[in-house]
Amino acid sequence: MPVEEARRLLDAEFVPPICRGDLALLPSNVRIIGIIDGEFFQKLAVSPKEIIEALGRGVRVFGSSSMGALRAAETHTFGMVGIGRIFEQFRDGILDADDEVAVAYESGTYRALSDSMVNLREALALACRAGVITERQQQELCSAMKARYFPQRSWRALEQICPPLKHFAETQPLPDLKRDDACALLLAIGYARKNDAAQAKRSI
């Protein structure tokens, strides 16, 4: 999602994907943090301990979509707020591997160069419901993508394996769970800020 589009949902400071040590560098006046994407391959990933320490300082931390969903599933019992379907699937044990949300991206622009497994699963489920593929094909195609290293996973690769999927993708937009959950997180933070302002006004 372009930053300009994200800003239309929430007036906030947007920074690159989080990595180990970033939380400690934030100014002390930051009271709400939203984690969506994070680095884990190029740099050390943000740890649950860092998030718990931020929560202990009274900072509210929201997470969704990717690294945010992973860490929220691990620390929601300590107070981190998980948002969206991907968080719920990790929290409930439906998903249990980091590579489900991993993508390769272009350095500098952060443009995705591959598709996440969670999005591919959702798209294949949609294709199955539409009768484009059978349930068995859905399972086989999911297994084929899961067996690949995450930078090699893409809808285009699925179309090469199963040509009917190409026409299916041309007739409707493919689902993007990560994007949907990111939007939900931005809206949730906006609501939390408005609620804080209302409470502060009532206490005056």
ABEGO torsion letter per residue (X at the ends): XBAAAAAAABBBBBBBBBBBGAAAABBAABABBBBABBBAAABBBBBAAAAAAAAAAGBBBBBBGBAAAAAAAAAAAAGBBBBEAAAAAAAAGABABAAAABBBBBBGAGBBABBBAAAAAAAAAAAAAAGABBAAAAAAAAAAAAABBAAABBAAAAAAABAAAAAAAAABBBBBAAAAAAAAAAAAAAAAAAAAAAAAAAAX
